[in-house]
């Protein structure tokens, strides 16, 4: 570099003193390129691009130093010869409607389709309480608290029996609370609207409360209608334990809707709810006039277990099955547990048929083995409920549970 011209030598000294000066370095690269020293020009342009990756002058100089022609500016696409679709569309625009209608989404995530029922409302159910095997205590409580007053309006008026409020079904999971709610809707000849926390919660502020209101508005339009609040402990958790203000607002909105159940606008709207943990439900929801009547739904009794087993075995190839014996050894199992017993027995017979190459029927041996392998899913629930029944039975809400636990010698 001792043979550099004085100007290039001076620029090298200046660049070495200020290596981040991109215009100065590009000036040096330009002089090197004009002097026919392309490799050195490329090196200087590369350093300039490291300091300024988007610099157009550096990119152009790099391309010229490497002998690559600079990219030509993008040309607008030429119109293709052929049929003029735009002109044709304008000619028939008044006669043919647009193929797609786009509805802009509002900033709160809602659309403007007011009045449309977006909730899945089932028609009157064909299921009746007679289809619920056993559980006579539950049926009697439902009949006394809900169904008899509804079926006898004259006597209800004579005795001043109010239909305010709703029913809260509680008990261990898998014991048929949802099925019972559908059976009640069938007894009333009413539509059925099942609501879970996923149907209500929304990311936009205010939309969760709006969803709760629209659910009840839909039930009013579809009356007679049973609104079934599934997993009430999620929809109506105790506000004192809820850190998020959105959930507290949802509970407040639910309380407001329940308070309107006895108004003329809510004629024919019946509210049922279910939960595994009623002690986690906000106390205000169980106030008189709201969900003030509670019914304990326990693991199926003997007749119920027989009906459930018969139902799950009805389409399976079975032989020599002693249902009475099976009912005795499955005491304490929930409806979901019994369904699993039948599924596991079928699996044993299937695997055995595959291994032996001979198809055989499901026998008592398969069912007994499957029943012995099943751990009652309700036991953890009773372990928690025992403490509540002993130390938190305010107002006698859990008296039915206390009696059951004493009967089963679990208390």
JOJOBEL-V700504 format. One line per field, one symbol per residue. ss: DSSP state (A for helix, B for strand, O for the rest). Layout:
BEGIN
ss: ???
END
This chain:
BEGIN
ss: OOOOOAAAAAAAAAAAAOOOOAAAAAAAAAAAAAOOOAAAAAAAAAAAAAAOOOOAAAAAAAAAAOOOOOOOOOOOOOOOOOOOAAAAAAAAOOOOOOOOOOOOOOOOOOOOOOOOOOOOOBOOOOOOAAAOOOOAAAAAAAAAAAAAAAAOAAAAAAAOOOOOOOBBBBOOOOOOAAAAAAAAAAAAOOBBBBBOAAAAOOOOOOAAAAAAAAAAAAAAAOOOBBBBBOOAAAAOBOAAAOOOAAAAAAAAAAAAAAAOOOOAAAOOBBBBBBBOOAAABOAAAAOOOOOOBBBBOOOOOAAAAAAAAAAAAOOOOBOOOOAAAAAAAOOOOOAAAAAAAAAAAAAAAAAAAAAAOOOOOBOAAAAAAAAAAOOOOOAAAAAAAAAAAAAOOAAAOOAAAAAAAAAOOOO
END
